[in-house]
C-alpha cells in the first residue's frame, strides 16, 4: 500500500484544490473585472481582451414573426440545420425540424471552400428531404446563419471572420465575409437562398429567449467555448480613443469551457501519476493532450455507484488504466469536482458581471428586486452542452449566482435554458428582419 505513495498523490490534489479555490471575495473580483472589461471593450477597439463585438441587431423578436424560415447553426462540434414555421403570435412556433451533422476534424482544418460546400450540401439535402415533392428551385428562401466564431459584422446579414476558435483552423477563411462564402457555395449547387441574418449563437439564444419572455436581456452559451451577449444602449458604445485595460480576462474561457475541462483533469491526473503510482505504472495515456474529453470527465464526476464502477470503466476503456483501487478512483472524482466547481463558479461570476454592467445585480441600490412596487425580472437565456447536459456544473453555477447576488436579488434572476435556441432564435431574427424590409 505504502508503495503507491498515497500521501504524495493526496498532497498534489490538496495543493491543486487550494490553487482552484473560488472564495466569494475572489468571485466578486471577477464580477467587477468583467464589468470593467466590458466597459473598456465598448470604449475603444482593442481596449480590452473582451471583444465586445456589435451585432447590428436593434430589435428582438416580439412574437409577430410569421412564415417559414431555414436556419443553419455551425457550432464547434456539429452543424445543425433547421426549418422553423412561425405562427405570428408570441411563442407560436408551429413546427420545427432539425437535423444534425458532426463536423469532422478534417473539415475543421481544411479549406474554406470545403467547409462551405459541406454546409451548402447538408442544407440542400435537408431542404429536399423536408420539402419533398413541394420542392421547387425557383422559390427564394430566407436563411438565418448562426456562425459561432468571432465576426466583425458589416451589417445584420454579413460579417468578416476575425479568427477561428474552438479547434477550427481554416486559414483562407480569415478576413472573408462568411455569409457571402455560404451564398457562393449555395449558388454553385443551384440552391436559391439568401442569408437574411448572420448571428452568433448567443444572439440566436437571446432572440428565442426574448420571443418567449420579454424580460430576457442577455444570453450565455457554455459549450465547447464560452460566450455571452446582452442588450446595450447605443450611447454606451463609445469605441473611440484611450482607456486601455487588461486586468483579468486572459485565460478565463479556458478555465470554464467544455473544450478544456477534461484536459485540465487529465493534466492533474498525469501529475499525480508522476509523483505516485496510484494508477499503477501503465498511465501513459495520461500524457497525451486531450485524451480525456469533457463528457467522459463529467460521467466520472457524476458516477453515483458505491464502488465507482463508471470511473473504473472509463479509466480502463478510454485511458488504458487497469485495476484502479477504489481509493484512487475517489481521488479522480475529487479532481473532477475541483475543476468543475471552479469552472461553474467562475462562469457564474462572469454572468453576474454582465448583470452588473446592465445594472441588474442589485449593487446600484435601485434594483433591490422592486421598481415601482413591481418585481423587476431579469431573464438570461442559457445554452450550450456543458450547461445543459452536465447537471453538477449547472448546479454549481446556479448556486454561485445566488451566493454572489444574494437570495433577494436572485429571486428575480431567471436562468432559462432553451433547446435549439440559437438556431430557432436566428430564424426568428431572419423573420423579423425580412418583415421590416
Ligand atoms: P458547440 O460545440 O457548438 O459548443 P454544444 O453547445 O452542444 O456545441 O457544446 C458541446 C460541448 O459541450 C462539448 O464539446 C462538450 O465539451 C460539452 N458537453 C456536451 N455534453 C456534455 C456532458 N454530458 N457533460 C459535460 N460536457 C458536455
Boltz pocket constraint, residues with backbone or C-beta under 6 A from the ligand:
constraints:
  - pocket:
      binder: B
      contacts: [[A, 74], [A, 75], [A, 76], [A, 77], [A, 78], [A, 148], [A, 222], [A, 223], [A, 224], [A, 225], [A, 257], [A, 258], [A, 259], [A, 294], [A, 295], [A, 296], [A, 298], [A, 299], [A, 383], [A, 384], [A, 385], [A, 386], [A, 389], [A, 390]]
      max_distance: 6.0
